[in-house]
Amino acid sequence: MTLLERDPLSGLCPANRYGIYCELRERSPVYWSTVHSSWVLTRYADVSAVLRHPNALALDGAQFVESLSQRGKLNLASVAQLWSSISFFTRPPRHDAVRRILAQALGGIWRLNLPDLLKQRADRLLSEGEREGSIDLASGYGKLLALFVIGAALGVPEEDLLELSGVAGGMVSAFERILPSLRSLVKLDKSAAPLLDYFSRLIQLRRRSGADDGASLLVRLADQQLGCSDRELAGYCTFFFVAAEETTSAAISGAAHLILQRPALRAQLSGDLSLVPQAAREMLRLVSPVQYVWRQVGEDLRLEGQLIRAGEPLMLVLGAANRDPGVFRNPNDVDLERKGPESLVFAAGPYRCIGAQVAAFEVEVAMRALLAKPRIQLAPQPPVSSERMNIAPLLQLPAYFV
Ligand code: HEM
C-alpha cells in the first residue's frame, strides 16, 4: 500500500484540486486514502478500465443505509427510500431495470421542443442582464437554465423550482464521501422528506390527469415495467432532479467562465459557430462537474503494481483522468483540434450518465447564446465556488456589459 506523508485528499477543494491530482497521478496513481478509506485512481487508463470492468460495481447504498439505521436504531425512512431510487447506488439486475426506465423517461424530453425553448430562455436571461447592465452567470444563468430544463422535463411548475433547488442542494453533499456519516444521513433524511413529498404529490396529480411530461411518462413506464409504488416513483423524480441540476449548472457556468477568460477562443468561436460542439466537449472535460465516482470490485485486481482486494472501494477521479497529460496533450488548454479518446466527464460503462446528450446540448445552447452577446465581460470580482470536493458548481460568476 502506498502512503504519502500526509493524505493529500484531506484538504481537497476546487482551488487546489488540480495540483493534488497531478501529484497523485505522477507519484501514486493507485493510492490508499485514509481520509476516504478507499483506493484513489487518477490516471485515465486505470479510471477508464475500472469504469468498464464487468465486475466493478456501484456500492449498494440502500443496503448501507438500512444496516446503519438498524444499528443506530434510527428512522431514516426518507433517505432509505431515496437511496434505493438512485440508480448509481444499485446493482444488476435492479440497476438494469431502473436505468432502462429512467432512460426511456428522459428520452421523452426531446418531445418538449427543447431546442427552441432553451434557446429562448438563454437569450431572455442574457437580454435582461444586458438591460440591467450586469448578470451573474452562475446563479442567474447556468443554474436557471439547468433548472428550467429539468423542471420542464419533469413537469415541475416554474414557480416551485428555486425552492426545490434549495432543498435538493443539501442532498448533493451525500456524494462527497463514499458513504455519508450517520450525522449527515440524519441531515439528509430531513432534506429528502420534503422532496419525496413534493414529487409524490406531483405523481398523484399526474395519475389523475396525465400530461405530456417526464413525470407522466415515468408513471406509465414504471407501472408497465417495474410495478413500483408512487413513493418509489417520487424517489426517481427526486434523483433525476438532483442528478441534473447542479451538474449541468456547473457545466454551463464553468463553460461561460472559460470562454470569457479567453478572448482569442471567444473570437474564434463567434466567427465559426460550427466549432461550438467541439468547444463544449472541451469545456466539459476541463470543468468535469462530477469530479469522482465510486466503485467496489468483486474480484482481486492488480493496477499499477498495487493489489486491490475484492470488496475494497475505489474512488475514480474523473477530474484527474480528464487532465491526464498521457492522454490529453496540453491537458489544461481548450484544444478545438483535439482528437483521441472521449473524456470521462459522464463516466463510462454500465453506469454512464443517461443525461449526457441532454447536458451537452444545454452547454452548447448556453454557449451560443453567450457568444451572441459581444459586450459581456467578466466583472473584476473573482468568481465564488462551492467548497464541496465533488460536485462543486460556481455559485457566483459576476459579469457586466460594456
Ligand atoms: C454536465 C452535466 C452532467 C454530468 C457531468 C453528469 C455526470 C454523470 C456521471 C459521472 C454519472 C455516473 C455516476 C457513477 O458512475 O457513479 C452520471 C450518472 C447519471 N446521470 Fe448524469 N451528469 C450530468 C447531467 C445529467 C442530467 C441532465 C441528467 C438527467 C436529466 C442526468 C442523469 C443521470 C442518471 C439518471 C445517472 C445514473 C445512470 C445509471 O445509474 O446507470 N445526468 N452522470
Boltz pocket constraint, residues with backbone or C-beta under 6 A from the ligand:
constraints:
  - pocket:
      binder: B
      contacts: [[A, 58], [A, 86], [A, 87], [A, 88], [A, 89], [A, 95], [A, 99], [A, 102], [A, 106], [A, 150], [A, 240], [A, 243], [A, 244], [A, 245], [A, 247], [A, 248], [A, 251], [A, 288], [A, 289], [A, 290], [A, 293], [A, 294], [A, 344], [A, 345], [A, 346], [A, 347], [A, 348], [A, 350], [A, 351], [A, 352], [A, 353], [A, 354], [A, 355], [A, 356], [A, 358], [A, 359], [A, 360]]
      max_distance: 6.0
